[in-house]
Amino acid sequence: MDISSWILSIAGVCILSVLIDFFLPDGNSYSHIKNVFNFVIVLVVIAPLPGLLKKDFDSSSIFTNSEIVLQEDYIYQLNRDKLTMLEKSIENQISSKGLLNVDVSISADIFTIQMEIDAIYVDLCNLVIQGDEEHIDIRNEIVEVIVSFVDIEKEKVIFSE
């Protein structure tokens, strides 16, 4: 903990104590709450002592396991949301080319920070071609749209009909 954050935390707790002093009515609960805040102020003041005494005291090690679980859940949900948005964006871009009802599904490892896409599956079972173009290469058109959105090899785009 550096000096500036330590001083700011002391000031913050003191300001909070003064605010509570203003808003709490006099009585039995007032004295108990005031004692608790005095104790908190003492804790904030002595917080940097282990660092000053060169002791290996790390309070963050107490909460390590719960933080890791929350972080993995966050990464999973963030990557899942990214994949869903990417699938919808690709489907919308394919629809704008006149190829309707194309379903795109992306397979990736969503438990890592740097998510890597394994494959992209394109379902053409409900494909409807809209427009006046003749002789268009549907697969190539779809692959070009996907490659413009995702940095992936063309071989990893898998079609099902």
Buried (B, 14 or more C-beta within 10 A) or exposed (E): EEEEEBEEBBEEBEEEBEEBEEEEEEEEEEEEBBEEBEEEBEEBEEBBEBEEEEEEEEEEEEEEEEEEEEEEEEBEEEBEEBBEEBBEBBBEBBBEBBBBBBBBEBEBEBEEEEBEBEBBBBBBEEBEEEEEEEEEEBBEBBBBBBBEBBEBEEEBBEBEE
